[in-house]
């Protein structure tokens, strides 16, 4: 895990890649959106989206989870 995780960070291990993908926003108020696509009946489909939305003052972060192209299915507010 990196020393500075602000305000969020992603670590991805993918089969066939030599190294993992580690990244996140550069600033304390930077946003991040993660989308997972899958193949469903031969079609590429957006399956899950996670949005990390920090407040302007950088004190809290709202995490929103959307599944299967639907409205927000889960939301959390986290103190930083």
GIHUSUL-V850119 format. One record per backbone hydrogen bond with DSSP energy under -1.0 kcal/mol. CO is the residue of the C=O (numbers start at 0). NH is the residue of the N-H. E is the energy in kcal/mol with one decimal. If there is no record, write none. Layout:
co=<CO & CO>
nh=<NH & NH>
e=<E & E>
This chain:
co=<9 & 11 & 13 & 20 & 22 & 26 & 31 & 33 & 35 & 35 & 37 & 39 & 42 & 44 & 46 & 47 & 48 & 49 & 50 & 51 & 52 & 54 & 58 & 59 & 60 & 61 & 62 & 63 & 64 & 64 & 65 & 66 & 73 & 75 & 77>
nh=<22 & 20 & 16 & 11 & 9 & 29 & 51 & 49 & 46 & 47 & 44 & 42 & 39 & 37 & 67 & 35 & 65 & 33 & 63 & 31 & 61 & 57 & 79 & 54 & 77 & 52 & 75 & 50 & 72 & 73 & 48 & 69 & 64 & 62 & 60>
e=<-2.0 & -2.6 & -2.1 & -2.7 & -3.0 & -1.5 & -3.4 & -2.9 & -2.8 & -1.4 & -3.3 & -1.9 & -3.3 & -2.6 & -3.5 & -2.9 & -2.7 & -3.0 & -2.5 & -1.8 & -2.5 & -1.3 & -2.9 & -2.8 & -3.0 & -2.9 & -2.5 & -2.5 & -2.7 & -1.5 & -2.8 & -1.6 & -2.9 & -2.9 & -2.1>
